[in-house]
C-alpha cells in the first residue's frame, strides 16, 4: 500500500483516525509520519488533527533536566526545556511540503517562538553558562531558525558570528559542508563591526582559501607515502566537553598601560578540564575577494553601495543574508544590561600580603551567575579585574585601579593560525566598583564610550578614589603584609569591603551608531 514497511505504522495510525478521530502518535516523529500518510491516503481531517497534536507537544516543557538525553543523531539536548521542539528540528526530512500542507507553517512559527523565548539574544547566550550549554546542543536546523530570525536579538552582528563559531567548535565534525555553508550564510556580514570585518572575516576567508587549495591538491596528487603539501595546523578532531570560551588561567597581569599576552577568555563555565578545540581552519566558506567586497560595501555610503551592488549583481549572490541591511532586534535597553561580580576579601588580603616590591597583580572577581568576571559584547571578551602595583620600596603603598582588558575569543582567533589577529574594538559600557559610606552602598564608576578603542591584549583602568592612606612604615620595616605603622595593607581598602567581600558591576550599554560615510561627489565631465 505504501511501498515501504517503515511507513506501515503511520499508515495504520492514519486509517485508525478515520474510525476513532484520534491520532495515535507518542512523539513528534510519529506525528509527522501520520501527517504524511494521511495526506497520501486522503483521510479527511487527519492532517489538521496531526498539526494540533504537534502544537500541543511543542508547548510541553520539562521543568528541570538533570541529565541531557542524546537526540536521534547523537547530539545532546544540553538541558533544553522543550525536547519536542528539538525533535521537530531533528526531523526536518519528514516535514511536509508547505504547498501541500500550508498549516505546517504555524507549527514551525510556534517552534521558532519557543526557541526565541528560551534563548532571547546572542549576548544572553554568550554570557550565560546554561544557555551556552543549551545552544551548543541544538541541531543545525534549530540554530538556523534562530540565526535567520530578526527577533533573535544582539548588540552587534559580530556577537552572532562569535556565537556561530562557538557552535561550530562543538558540531563541526557532526555536520556536512552544505549544512555549515547554510549556517554561515545566515550571518549578516555587511553589519559586522569594522574590527570584525578586518580582523576576523578577512583572516577566516584567507584560511578558507588555503583549506580549499590543500584539499584540491590532495585530490589531484597521486597517493604518495608522505603528503607533498604541509597539512593544516593540527587540532583535535573530536569535540570534547567544553567550549573555546570556557577555559582561562587566572594569574598575574601586567600594567593596563602596556600590552600583555591575552589570556584565553572564559565564558560562563565548563564541566571539563580540557578545553574544546576551536573550529578547523577554513570553516567559514567565503573567498578573500568576496570578503573584501563585503568589507568595502559595509563602509560605503548609500550612493556608493547602490553603484557597487549594480556592478556586483552578476558576480555575487546579493540575495544572501550576507548582504542584508535589515537589523536584528537590539537586545540592550537604553539603561543597559548589568552583570554583577564579587571578590572575597580574603583573596585581596592574600594578594596584598604576597605582592613583592615592584610586582604587578591582577585580581579577577567571580560573576554572580557563575564563572569568572569575563563578559562578551561586540564579538569580544571583556575581562574586569582589580589591578595592583607595589612600589619599589617594601614600605611603599600599593597602587590600585579597576580595569578592563579586551581579548578576541579563541573560537574566532585560533582558526586563523597563519594570521596574527589584531583589533582595536570599542565598547559602550560602565564599570562600577562598590564602596560603602555609613552603611550605604555607592558606586565608583569608569565609563567607556564607542569613541574609545581598546586593542586586544591590552587594558585600560582608573585609579581607585577611596583607598585610605595608612601611616608610613617605620624605617627598616620590611613586612610586606603591613601597610604601615597603622595596620595591615588591607585596612586601606576598608571602604570597599562589605560582608567579607568586594563587589562591583559591569553594565553593557547599547552601541552608539557609527557615523555614516559621506556620499562620494561626482562631477560631469561633459
RAGIPE-V691120 format. One record per residue. RES is the residue in three letters. SS is DSSP state (H for helix, E for strand, L for the rest). PHI is phi in radians with two decimals (none if undefined). D_LAST is the distance of its C-alpha to the last C-alpha in Angstrom with 2 decimals. Layout:
# RAGIPE-V691120
{{RES & SS & PHI & D_LAST} {RES & SS & PHI & D_LAST}}
This chain:
# RAGIPE-V691120
{{UNK & L & none & 76.26} {UNK & L & -1.81 & 73.33} {UNK & L & 1.63 & 73.31} {UNK & L & -2.40 & 73.52} {UNK & H & -1.10 & 76.48} {UNK & H & -1.13 & 74.33} {UNK & H & -1.54 & 73.14} {UNK & H & -1.08 & 76.67} {UNK & H & -1.02 & 77.21} {UNK & H & -1.16 & 74.09} {UNK & H & -1.16 & 75.10} {UNK & H & -1.10 & 78.61} {UNK & H & -1.13 & 77.30} {UNK & H & -1.17 & 75.10} {UNK & H & -1.15 & 78.10} {UNK & H & -1.07 & 80.23} {UNK & H & -1.03 & 77.81} {UNK & H & -1.05 & 78.49} {UNK & H & -1.76 & 82.14} {UNK & H & -1.89 & 81.98} {UNK & L & 1.29 & 78.62} {UNK & L & -2.11 & 78.17} {UNK & L & -1.65 & 75.71} {UNK & L & -1.55 & 77.69} {UNK & L & -2.57 & 75.18} {UNK & L & -1.83 & 75.73} {UNK & L & -2.53 & 72.31} {UNK & H & -1.08 & 68.65} {UNK & H & -1.06 & 68.76} {UNK & H & -1.17 & 71.68} {UNK & H & -1.11 & 70.10} {UNK & H & -1.14 & 66.92} {UNK & H & -1.21 & 69.09} {UNK & H & -1.09 & 71.06} {UNK & H & -1.02 & 67.81} {UNK & H & -1.17 & 66.64} {UNK & H & -1.20 & 70.01} {UNK & H & -1.12 & 70.29} {UNK & H & -1.15 & 67.00} {UNK & H & -1.18 & 68.21} {UNK & H & -1.53 & 71.59} {UNK & L & 1.21 & 70.29} {UNK & L & -1.51 & 72.61} {UNK & L & -1.16 & 71.64} {UNK & L & 1.47 & 71.22} {UNK & H & -1.23 & 71.49} {UNK & H & -1.06 & 67.75} {UNK & H & -1.10 & 67.54} {UNK & H & -1.16 & 70.66} {UNK & H & -1.12 & 69.20} {UNK & H & -1.12 & 66.06} {UNK & H & -1.16 & 68.23} {UNK & H & -1.12 & 70.34} {UNK & H & -1.08 & 67.28} {UNK & H & -1.09 & 66.11} {UNK & H & -1.18 & 69.58} {UNK & H & -1.16 & 69.66} {UNK & H & -1.15 & 66.31} {UNK & L & -1.44 & 67.57} {UNK & L & -1.33 & 70.58} {UNK & L & -1.98 & 70.31} {UNK & L & -1.70 & 72.57} {UNK & L & -0.99 & 73.42} {UNK & L & -2.36 & 74.19} {UNK & L & -1.97 & 73.43} {UNK & L & -1.48 & 75.62} {UNK & L & -2.25 & 75.03} {UNK & L & -1.35 & 71.76} {UNK & L & -1.64 & 72.42} {UNK & E & -1.21 & 70.35} {UNK & L & -1.46 & 68.37} {UNK & L & -1.10 & 68.62} {UNK & L & -1.68 & 66.24} {UNK & L & 1.58 & 68.07} {UNK & L & -1.49 & 65.78} {UNK & E & -1.62 & 67.32} {UNK & L & -1.24 & 66.50} {UNK & L & 1.12 & 66.70} {UNK & L & 1.48 & 68.62} {UNK & L & -1.09 & 66.05} {UNK & L & -1.33 & 68.06} {UNK & L & -2.07 & 66.88} {UNK & H & -1.09 & 68.08} {UNK & H & -1.21 & 67.46} {UNK & H & -1.12 & 63.77} {UNK & H & -1.11 & 63.54} {UNK & H & -1.07 & 65.53} {UNK & H & -1.06 & 63.08} {UNK & H & -1.23 & 60.15} {UNK & H & -1.30 & 62.33} {UNK & L & -1.79 & 63.02} {UNK & H & -1.02 & 59.45} {UNK & H & -1.19 & 60.43} {UNK & H & -1.72 & 62.81} {UNK & L & -1.13 & 60.35} {UNK & L & -1.28 & 60.23} {UNK & L & -1.12 & 57.24} {UNK & L & -1.06 & 55.39} {UNK & L & -1.29 & 55.07} {UNK & L & -1.47 & 58.82} {UNK & L & -2.35 & 59.84} {UNK & L & -1.11 & 57.25} {UNK & L & -1.18 & 59.81} {UNK & H & -1.20 & 59.51} {UNK & H & -1.06 & 56.22} {UNK & H & -1.18 & 58.35} {UNK & H & -1.15 & 60.45} {UNK & H & -1.11 & 57.46} {UNK & H & -1.10 & 56.04} {UNK & H & -1.17 & 59.44} {UNK & H & -1.10 & 59.76} {UNK & H & -1.14 & 56.33} {UNK & H & -1.12 & 57.36} {UNK & H & -1.13 & 60.50} {UNK & H & -1.09 & 58.50} {UNK & H & -1.14 & 56.18} {UNK & H & -1.16 & 59.17} {UNK & H & -1.37 & 60.93} {UNK & H & -1.54 & 58.15} {UNK & L & 1.35 & 56.00} {UNK & E & -2.76 & 53.16} {UNK & H & -1.10 & 52.21} {UNK & H & -1.18 & 53.47} {UNK & H & -1.07 & 56.77} {UNK & H & -1.25 & 57.31} {UNK & H & -1.13 & 56.34} {UNK & L & -1.83 & 58.57} {UNK & L & -2.28 & 61.57} {UNK & H & -1.08 & 64.18} {UNK & H & -1.26 & 65.22} {UNK & H & -1.14 & 61.84} {UNK & H & -1.12 & 60.49} {UNK & H & -1.09 & 63.57} {UNK & H & -1.11 & 63.09} {UNK & H & -1.27 & 59.47} {UNK & H & -1.18 & 60.19} {UNK & L & -1.66 & 62.62} {UNK & L & -1.22 & 60.26} {UNK & L & -1.17 & 59.53} {UNK & H & -1.02 & 55.94} {UNK & H & -1.16 & 55.40} {UNK & H & -1.22 & 56.53} {UNK & H & -1.10 & 54.25} {UNK & H & -1.05 & 51.35} {UNK & H & -1.08 & 52.17} {UNK & H & -1.15 & 51.99} {UNK & H & -1.16 & 48.73} {UNK & L & -1.56 & 46.87} {UNK & L & -1.56 & 48.13} {UNK & L & -1.18 & 46.07} {UNK & L & -1.49 & 49.45} {UNK & L & -1.38 & 50.34} {UNK & E & -1.30 & 49.47} {UNK & E & -2.87 & 48.32} {UNK & L & -1.46 & 47.07} {UNK & L & -2.47 & 44.13} {UNK & H & -1.15 & 43.32} {UNK & H & -1.08 & 44.48} {UNK & H & -1.17 & 48.04} {UNK & H & -1.17 & 47.68} {UNK & H & -1.12 & 46.74} {UNK & H & -1.07 & 49.73} {UNK & H & -1.09 & 52.00} {UNK & H & -1.10 & 50.93} {UNK & H & -1.10 & 51.62} {UNK & H & -1.11 & 55.06} {UNK & H & -1.14 & 55.82} {UNK & H & -1.10 & 54.66} {UNK & H & -1.07 & 57.01} {UNK & H & -1.64 & 59.89} {UNK & H & -1.94 & 58.81} {UNK & H & -0.95 & 56.65} {UNK & H & -1.36 & 59.47} {UNK & H & -1.72 & 60.47} {UNK & L & -2.13 & 57.19} {UNK & L & -1.52 & 55.33} {UNK & H & -1.08 & 51.92} {UNK & H & -1.15 & 50.58} {UNK & H & -1.16 & 52.08} {UNK & H & -1.10 & 50.65} {UNK & H & -1.12 & 47.17} {UNK & H & -1.10 & 47.46} {UNK & H & -1.17 & 48.58} {UNK & H & -1.10 & 45.85} {UNK & L & -1.25 & 43.23} {UNK & L & -1.51 & 44.50} {UNK & L & -1.48 & 43.22} {UNK & L & -1.54 & 39.94} {UNK & H & -1.09 & 38.39} {UNK & H & -1.16 & 35.13} {UNK & H & -1.74 & 37.47} {UNK & L & -1.11 & 39.34} {UNK & L & -1.19 & 39.45} {UNK & H & -1.06 & 37.49} {UNK & H & -1.05 & 40.76} {UNK & H & -1.28 & 41.64} {UNK & H & -1.05 & 38.28} {UNK & H & -1.46 & 38.46} {UNK & H & -1.76 & 42.23} {UNK & H & -2.13 & 43.57} {UNK & H & -1.10 & 41.09} {UNK & H & -1.13 & 39.65} {UNK & H & -1.07 & 43.17} {UNK & H & -1.06 & 44.43} {UNK & H & -1.13 & 41.71} {UNK & H & -1.09 & 42.60} {UNK & H & -1.15 & 46.27} {UNK & H & -1.14 & 45.55} {UNK & H & -1.14 & 43.86} {UNK & H & -1.09 & 46.83} {UNK & H & -1.11 & 49.24} {UNK & H & -1.08 & 47.57} {UNK & H & -1.12 & 47.59} {UNK & H & -1.15 & 51.25} {UNK & H & -1.15 & 52.28} {UNK & H & -1.15 & 50.55} {UNK & H & -1.15 & 52.27} {UNK & H & -1.16 & 55.61} {UNK & H & -1.26 & 55.25} {UNK & H & -1.40 & 54.25} {UNK & L & -1.46 & 56.89} {UNK & L & -1.15 & 60.55} {UNK & L & -1.28 & 62.96} {UNK & L & -1.52 & 63.99} {UNK & L & -1.23 & 66.83} {UNK & L & -2.37 & 64.43} {UNK & L & -1.11 & 60.75} {UNK & L & -1.34 & 58.40} {UNK & L & -2.11 & 55.79} {UNK & L & -1.14 & 56.40} {UNK & L & -1.33 & 56.87} {UNK & L & -1.06 & 54.99} {UNK & L & -0.90 & 56.72} {UNK & L & -1.36 & 59.87} {UNK & L & -2.24 & 60.19} {UNK & L & -0.95 & 63.21} {UNK & L & -1.40 & 62.67} {UNK & L & -1.83 & 64.63} {UNK & L & -1.20 & 63.91} {UNK & L & -1.82 & 66.45} {UNK & L & -1.80 & 67.26} {UNK & L & -2.40 & 64.96} {UNK & L & -1.75 & 61.27} {UNK & L & -1.01 & 59.05} {UNK & L & -1.19 & 58.70} {UNK & L & -1.67 & 62.49} {UNK & L & 2.49 & 64.06} {UNK & L & -2.74 & 63.99} {UNK & L & -1.80 & 66.32} {UNK & L & -1.50 & 66.74} {UNK & L & -2.78 & 67.83} {UNK & L & -1.23 & 67.00} {UNK & L & -2.18 & 63.46} {UNK & L & -1.59 & 62.07} {UNK & L & -1.06 & 60.65} {UNK & L & -1.05 & 57.76} {UNK & L & -1.47 & 55.98} {UNK & L & -2.27 & 55.93} {UNK & L & -1.20 & 54.86} {UNK & L & -2.41 & 57.56} {UNK & L & -1.17 & 57.86} {UNK & L & -1.20 & 56.87} {UNK & L & -1.38 & 59.71} {UNK & L & -1.11 & 59.20} {UNK & L & -1.19 & 58.52} {UNK & L & -1.83 & 61.08} {UNK & L & -1.60 & 60.55} {UNK & L & -0.86 & 63.12} {UNK & L & -3.06 & 65.94} {UNK & L & -2.59 & 67.37} {UNK & L & -1.85 & 70.61} {UNK & L & -2.18 & 70.37} {UNK & L & -1.49 & 70.92} {UNK & L & -1.92 & 68.39} {UNK & L & -1.21 & 64.68} {UNK & L & -1.26 & 62.84} {UNK & L & -1.19 & 60.43} {UNK & L & -1.23 & 56.73} {UNK & L & -1.02 & 54.74} {UNK & L & -1.11 & 54.43} {UNK & L & -0.99 & 51.43} {UNK & L & 1.46 & 48.54} {UNK & L & -1.34 & 49.61} {UNK & L & -1.68 & 46.15} {UNK & L & -1.42 & 44.34} {UNK & L & -2.59 & 40.74} {UNK & L & -1.46 & 38.84} {UNK & H & -1.09 & 37.32} {UNK & H & -1.09 & 33.88} {UNK & H & -1.25 & 34.10} {UNK & H & -1.08 & 35.72} {UNK & H & -1.16 & 32.89} {UNK & H & -1.10 & 30.35} {UNK & H & -1.12 & 32.46} {UNK & H & -1.08 & 32.75} {UNK & H & -1.17 & 28.99} {UNK & H & -1.13 & 28.69} {UNK & H & -1.12 & 31.45} {UNK & L & -1.71 & 29.71} {UNK & L & -1.52 & 26.24} {UNK & L & -1.27 & 24.86} {UNK & H & -1.03 & 24.73} {UNK & H & -1.17 & 21.00} {UNK & H & -1.12 & 21.38} {UNK & H & -1.11 & 24.49} {UNK & H & -1.07 & 22.90} {UNK & H & -1.17 & 20.31} {UNK & H & -1.13 & 23.18} {UNK & H & -1.12 & 25.43} {UNK & H & -1.11 & 23.04} {UNK & H & -1.30 & 22.96} {UNK & H & -1.63 & 26.70} {UNK & L & -1.02 & 28.05} {UNK & L & -1.62 & 29.10} {UNK & L & -1.85 & 30.45} {UNK & L & -2.08 & 32.57} {UNK & L & -1.46 & 34.67} {UNK & L & -1.31 & 32.94} {UNK & L & -1.44 & 35.80} {UNK & L & -1.17 & 38.19} {UNK & H & -1.02 & 39.41} {UNK & H & -0.88 & 37.88} {UNK & H & -1.79 & 34.56} {UNK & L & -1.40 & 36.15} {UNK & L & -1.71 & 35.21} {UNK & L & -1.22 & 38.16} {UNK & L & -1.35 & 40.46} {UNK & L & -1.43 & 44.15} {UNK & L & -1.15 & 46.73} {UNK & E & -1.29 & 46.93} {UNK & L & -1.49 & 50.53} {UNK & L & -1.64 & 51.03} {UNK & L & -1.25 & 52.02} {UNK & L & -0.98 & 50.96} {UNK & L & -1.42 & 54.31} {UNK & L & 1.56 & 53.89} {UNK & E & -2.12 & 56.30} {UNK & E & -1.84 & 59.21} {UNK & E & -2.08 & 61.20} {UNK & E & -1.73 & 64.45} {UNK & E & -2.45 & 66.21} {UNK & E & -2.58 & 69.46} {UNK & E & -2.39 & 71.22} {UNK & E & -1.03 & 75.06} {UNK & H & -1.13 & 76.53} {UNK & H & -1.15 & 78.71} {UNK & H & -1.19 & 75.62} {UNK & H & -1.12 & 74.47} {UNK & H & -1.11 & 77.97} {UNK & H & -1.12 & 78.26} {UNK & H & -1.18 & 74.97} {UNK & H & -1.16 & 75.91} {UNK & H & -1.36 & 79.29} {UNK & H & -1.67 & 77.95} {UNK & L & -1.14 & 74.94} {UNK & L & -1.70 & 75.58} {UNK & L & -0.97 & 74.58} {UNK & L & 1.39 & 70.92} {UNK & L & -1.51 & 70.31} {UNK & E & -2.13 & 67.51} {UNK & E & -2.37 & 67.96} {UNK & E & -2.08 & 65.90} {UNK & E & -1.82 & 67.82} {UNK & L & -1.75 & 66.17} {UNK & L & -1.39 & 67.41} {UNK & E & -2.02 & 67.91} {UNK & E & -1.17 & 65.95} {UNK & L & -1.16 & 68.18} {UNK & L & -1.47 & 66.79} {UNK & L & 1.88 & 68.05} {UNK & L & 1.52 & 66.69} {UNK & E & -1.24 & 65.19} {UNK & L & -1.42 & 62.93} {UNK & E & -2.11 & 59.68} {UNK & E & -2.19 & 57.02} {UNK & E & -2.00 & 53.87} {UNK & E & -2.74 & 50.57} {UNK & L & 1.09 & 46.94} {UNK & L & 1.46 & 48.16} {UNK & E & -2.08 & 50.10} {UNK & E & -1.76 & 53.76} {UNK & E & -2.13 & 54.79} {UNK & E & -1.73 & 58.30} {UNK & E & -1.75 & 60.18} {UNK & E & -2.78 & 63.09} {UNK & E & -1.77 & 65.23} {UNK & E & -1.73 & 64.73} {UNK & E & -2.11 & 67.78} {UNK & E & -2.44 & 68.01} {UNK & E & -1.48 & 71.40} {UNK & L & -1.23 & 71.86} {UNK & L & -1.21 & 73.21} {UNK & L & -1.60 & 76.68} {UNK & L & -0.99 & 78.91} {UNK & L & -1.57 & 79.52} {UNK & L & -1.23 & 75.86} {UNK & L & -1.21 & 74.31} {UNK & E & -1.66 & 71.90} {UNK & E & -1.30 & 68.33} {UNK & E & -2.46 & 66.82} {UNK & E & -2.70 & 63.58} {UNK & E & -1.62 & 62.12} {UNK & E & -2.53 & 59.20} {UNK & E & -2.28 & 56.70} {UNK & E & -2.05 & 55.58} {UNK & E & -1.83 & 52.63} {UNK & E & -2.54 & 52.88} {UNK & L & -1.60 & 51.02} {UNK & L & -0.99 & 53.46} {UNK & H & -1.08 & 54.85} {UNK & H & -1.17 & 53.67} {UNK & H & -1.94 & 50.01} {UNK & H & -1.78 & 50.74} {UNK & L & -1.18 & 53.40} {UNK & L & -1.18 & 51.61} {UNK & L & -2.07 & 49.24} {UNK & L & -1.18 & 51.90} {UNK & L & -1.49 & 49.57} {UNK & L & -2.24 & 47.30} {UNK & L & -1.37 & 48.34} {UNK & L & -1.51 & 46.94} {UNK & L & -2.23 & 45.88} {UNK & L & -2.70 & 44.46} {UNK & E & -2.36 & 44.41} {UNK & E & -1.29 & 44.52} {UNK & E & -2.10 & 45.06} {UNK & L & -2.61 & 47.46} {UNK & L & -1.78 & 48.32} {UNK & E & -2.76 & 52.09} {UNK & E & -2.39 & 55.21} {UNK & E & -1.75 & 58.14} {UNK & E & -2.14 & 61.40} {UNK & E & -2.06 & 64.80} {UNK & E & -1.41 & 67.72} {UNK & E & -2.34 & 70.28} {UNK & E & -2.15 & 73.31} {UNK & E & -2.40 & 74.79} {UNK & L & 0.95 & 78.06} {UNK & L & 1.38 & 77.62} {UNK & E & -1.85 & 74.20} {UNK & E & -1.36 & 71.23} {UNK & E & -2.25 & 68.19} {UNK & E & -2.10 & 64.92} {UNK & E & -1.94 & 63.40} {UNK & E & -2.01 & 59.74} {UNK & E & -2.32 & 56.80} {UNK & E & -1.83 & 53.41} {UNK & E & -2.05 & 50.38} {UNK & L & -2.02 & 46.88} {UNK & L & -1.17 & 43.76} {UNK & L & -1.50 & 42.46} {UNK & L & -1.69 & 45.46} {UNK & E & -1.88 & 45.11} {UNK & E & -2.14 & 48.18} {UNK & E & -1.21 & 47.96} {UNK & L & -1.07 & 50.02} {UNK & L & 1.52 & 53.46} {UNK & L & -2.14 & 53.55} {UNK & E & -2.28 & 55.09} {UNK & E & -2.26 & 54.69} {UNK & E & -2.63 & 57.65} {UNK & E & -2.44 & 59.25} {UNK & E & -1.09 & 62.67} {UNK & L & -1.29 & 65.38} {UNK & L & -1.76 & 66.47} {UNK & L & -2.06 & 69.95} {UNK & L & -1.26 & 71.85} {UNK & L & -1.50 & 75.19} {UNK & L & -1.33 & 76.05} {UNK & L & -1.70 & 79.34} {UNK & L & -1.04 & 81.74} {UNK & L & -1.12 & 81.34} {UNK & L & -1.21 & 83.59} {UNK & L & -1.14 & 86.62} {UNK & L & -0.95 & 86.55} {UNK & L & 1.55 & 87.16} {UNK & L & -1.21 & 86.19} {UNK & L & -2.26 & 84.35} {UNK & L & -1.29 & 84.51} {UNK & L & -1.16 & 80.92} {UNK & L & -1.32 & 81.90} {UNK & E & -1.64 & 82.88} {UNK & E & -1.56 & 80.42} {UNK & E & 2.45 & 82.68} {UNK & L & -1.17 & 85.99} {UNK & L & -1.56 & 85.13} {UNK & E & 2.57 & 84.64} {UNK & E & -1.36 & 82.42} {UNK & H & -1.07 & 78.69} {UNK & H & -1.13 & 78.04} {UNK & H & -1.10 & 79.65} {UNK & H & -1.17 & 76.54} {UNK & H & -1.66 & 74.65} {UNK & H & -0.94 & 77.02} {UNK & H & -1.18 & 74.36} {UNK & H & -1.71 & 72.35} {UNK & L & -1.79 & 75.29} {UNK & E & -2.62 & 76.56} {UNK & L & 0.95 & 79.00} {UNK & L & 1.38 & 78.83} {UNK & E & -2.78 & 75.11} {UNK & E & -1.64 & 71.76} {UNK & E & -2.57 & 69.07} {UNK & E & -2.87 & 65.43} {UNK & E & -2.61 & 62.39} {UNK & E & -2.17 & 58.84} {UNK & E & -1.91 & 56.51} {UNK & E & -1.53 & 53.19} {UNK & L & -1.85 & 50.69} {UNK & L & -1.01 & 47.59} {UNK & L & -1.13 & 44.60} {UNK & L & -1.37 & 42.14} {UNK & L & -1.08 & 38.66} {UNK & L & -1.28 & 36.20} {UNK & L & -1.11 & 33.28} {UNK & L & -1.33 & 30.11} {UNK & L & -1.14 & 27.26} {UNK & L & -1.19 & 24.38} {UNK & L & -1.17 & 21.30} {UNK & L & -1.18 & 18.57} {UNK & L & -1.61 & 15.67} {UNK & L & -2.15 & 12.11} {UNK & L & -2.14 & 9.07} {UNK & L & -1.22 & 5.51} {UNK & L & -1.80 & 3.79} {UNK & L & -2.40 & 0.00}}
